[in-house]
Amino acid sequence: METDLELGYYLRKNKISQKVFCEKIKIAPHTLNLLIKKKNSPTLLTALKIHFETKGKVSLSKLLKPAEQEILSKMYDVTKTESIS
């Protein structure tokens, strides 16, 4: 099973349009585009939505800054999980 994918690659590989993905995780298309281009960092909530919607294939390590990853791992230990069903 492929894990730790970039968000843009995941969407292309699974033939999911940005519009559909935005509707699923309830963010604006412009926001998703900035995240894919790595011109913006997601909020913790958005990162978690992406992680869960992709069933862990886009890992939190691809989305969060190191300091955020450390805080989250101390709280929930989900950054080490390959996928969450």
MODELLER restraints for C-alpha pairs under 7 A, 6 or more apart:
rsr = mdl.restraints
at = mdl.atoms
rsr.add(forms.Gaussian(group=physical.xy_distance, feature=features.Distance(at['CA:2:A'], at['CA:57:A']), mean=6.44, stdev=0.5))
rsr.add(forms.Gaussian(group=physical.xy_distance, feature=features.Distance(at['CA:3:A'], at['CA:56:A']), mean=6.80, stdev=0.5))
rsr.add(forms.Gaussian(group=physical.xy_distance, feature=features.Distance(at['CA:3:A'], at['CA:57:A']), mean=4.22, stdev=0.5))
rsr.add(forms.Gaussian(group=physical.xy_distance, feature=features.Distance(at['CA:3:A'], at['CA:58:A']), mean=6.37, stdev=0.5))
rsr.add(forms.Gaussian(group=physical.xy_distance, feature=features.Distance(at['CA:3:A'], at['CA:59:A']), mean=6.92, stdev=0.5))
rsr.add(forms.Gaussian(group=physical.xy_distance, feature=features.Distance(at['CA:3:A'], at['CA:82:A']), mean=6.65, stdev=0.5))
rsr.add(forms.Gaussian(group=physical.xy_distance, feature=features.Distance(at['CA:4:A'], at['CA:57:A']), mean=5.56, stdev=0.5))
rsr.add(forms.Gaussian(group=physical.xy_distance, feature=features.Distance(at['CA:4:A'], at['CA:58:A']), mean=5.08, stdev=0.5))
rsr.add(forms.Gaussian(group=physical.xy_distance, feature=features.Distance(at['CA:4:A'], at['CA:59:A']), mean=4.86, stdev=0.5))
rsr.add(forms.Gaussian(group=physical.xy_distance, feature=features.Distance(at['CA:4:A'], at['CA:62:A']), mean=6.75, stdev=0.5))
rsr.add(forms.Gaussian(group=physical.xy_distance, feature=features.Distance(at['CA:5:A'], at['CA:57:A']), mean=5.90, stdev=0.5))
rsr.add(forms.Gaussian(group=physical.xy_distance, feature=features.Distance(at['CA:5:A'], at['CA:58:A']), mean=4.85, stdev=0.5))
rsr.add(forms.Gaussian(group=physical.xy_distance, feature=features.Distance(at['CA:5:A'], at['CA:59:A']), mean=6.93, stdev=0.5))
rsr.add(forms.Gaussian(group=physical.xy_distance, feature=features.Distance(at['CA:6:A'], at['CA:58:A']), mean=6.10, stdev=0.5))
rsr.add(forms.Gaussian(group=physical.xy_distance, feature=features.Distance(at['CA:6:A'], at['CA:62:A']), mean=6.52, stdev=0.5))
rsr.add(forms.Gaussian(group=physical.xy_distance, feature=features.Distance(at['CA:7:A'], at['CA:36:A']), mean=6.08, stdev=0.5))
rsr.add(forms.Gaussian(group=physical.xy_distance, feature=features.Distance(at['CA:7:A'], at['CA:58:A']), mean=6.00, stdev=0.5))
rsr.add(forms.Gaussian(group=physical.xy_distance, feature=features.Distance(at['CA:8:A'], at['CA:36:A']), mean=5.37, stdev=0.5))
rsr.add(forms.Gaussian(group=physical.xy_distance, feature=features.Distance(at['CA:11:A'], at['CA:17:A']), mean=6.73, stdev=0.5))
rsr.add(forms.Gaussian(group=physical.xy_distance, feature=features.Distance(at['CA:18:A'], at['CA:29:A']), mean=6.78, stdev=0.5))
rsr.add(forms.Gaussian(group=physical.xy_distance, feature=features.Distance(at['CA:19:A'], at['CA:29:A']), mean=6.24, stdev=0.5))
rsr.add(forms.Gaussian(group=physical.xy_distance, feature=features.Distance(at['CA:22:A'], at['CA:28:A']), mean=6.19, stdev=0.5))
rsr.add(forms.Gaussian(group=physical.xy_distance, feature=features.Distance(at['CA:22:A'], at['CA:29:A']), mean=5.92, stdev=0.5))
rsr.add(forms.Gaussian(group=physical.xy_distance, feature=features.Distance(at['CA:22:A'], at['CA:32:A']), mean=6.91, stdev=0.5))
rsr.add(forms.Gaussian(group=physical.xy_distance, feature=features.Distance(at['CA:25:A'], at['CA:49:A']), mean=5.96, stdev=0.5))
rsr.add(forms.Gaussian(group=physical.xy_distance, feature=features.Distance(at['CA:25:A'], at['CA:50:A']), mean=6.93, stdev=0.5))
rsr.add(forms.Gaussian(group=physical.xy_distance, feature=features.Distance(at['CA:34:A'], at['CA:40:A']), mean=5.49, stdev=0.5))
rsr.add(forms.Gaussian(group=physical.xy_distance, feature=features.Distance(at['CA:35:A'], at['CA:41:A']), mean=6.18, stdev=0.5))
rsr.add(forms.Gaussian(group=physical.xy_distance, feature=features.Distance(at['CA:35:A'], at['CA:42:A']), mean=6.75, stdev=0.5))
rsr.add(forms.Gaussian(group=physical.xy_distance, feature=features.Distance(at['CA:42:A'], at['CA:63:A']), mean=6.83, stdev=0.5))
rsr.add(forms.Gaussian(group=physical.xy_distance, feature=features.Distance(at['CA:47:A'], at['CA:60:A']), mean=6.53, stdev=0.5))
rsr.add(forms.Gaussian(group=physical.xy_distance, feature=features.Distance(at['CA:47:A'], at['CA:63:A']), mean=6.03, stdev=0.5))
rsr.add(forms.Gaussian(group=physical.xy_distance, feature=features.Distance(at['CA:47:A'], at['CA:64:A']), mean=7.00, stdev=0.5))
rsr.add(forms.Gaussian(group=physical.xy_distance, feature=features.Distance(at['CA:51:A'], at['CA:58:A']), mean=5.56, stdev=0.5))
rsr.add(forms.Gaussian(group=physical.xy_distance, feature=features.Distance(at['CA:51:A'], at['CA:59:A']), mean=5.82, stdev=0.5))
rsr.add(forms.Gaussian(group=physical.xy_distance, feature=features.Distance(at['CA:51:A'], at['CA:60:A']), mean=6.30, stdev=0.5))
rsr.add(forms.Gaussian(group=physical.xy_distance, feature=features.Distance(at['CA:52:A'], at['CA:84:A']), mean=6.65, stdev=0.5))
rsr.add(forms.Gaussian(group=physical.xy_distance, feature=features.Distance(at['CA:55:A'], at['CA:83:A']), mean=5.42, stdev=0.5))
rsr.add(forms.Gaussian(group=physical.xy_distance, feature=features.Distance(at['CA:55:A'], at['CA:84:A']), mean=5.71, stdev=0.5))
rsr.add(forms.Gaussian(group=physical.xy_distance, feature=features.Distance(at['CA:55:A'], at['CA:85:A']), mean=6.27, stdev=0.5))
rsr.add(forms.Gaussian(group=physical.xy_distance, feature=features.Distance(at['CA:56:A'], at['CA:82:A']), mean=5.84, stdev=0.5))
rsr.add(forms.Gaussian(group=physical.xy_distance, feature=features.Distance(at['CA:56:A'], at['CA:83:A']), mean=4.02, stdev=0.5))
rsr.add(forms.Gaussian(group=physical.xy_distance, feature=features.Distance(at['CA:56:A'], at['CA:84:A']), mean=5.92, stdev=0.5))
rsr.add(forms.Gaussian(group=physical.xy_distance, feature=features.Distance(at['CA:57:A'], at['CA:83:A']), mean=6.65, stdev=0.5))
rsr.add(forms.Gaussian(group=physical.xy_distance, feature=features.Distance(at['CA:60:A'], at['CA:79:A']), mean=5.93, stdev=0.5))
rsr.add(forms.Gaussian(group=physical.xy_distance, feature=features.Distance(at['CA:61:A'], at['CA:69:A']), mean=6.76, stdev=0.5))
rsr.add(forms.Gaussian(group=physical.xy_distance, feature=features.Distance(at['CA:61:A'], at['CA:79:A']), mean=6.88, stdev=0.5))
rsr.add(forms.Gaussian(group=physical.xy_distance, feature=features.Distance(at['CA:69:A'], at['CA:79:A']), mean=6.91, stdev=0.5))
rsr.add(forms.Gaussian(group=physical.xy_distance, feature=features.Distance(at['CA:73:A'], at['CA:79:A']), mean=5.74, stdev=0.5))
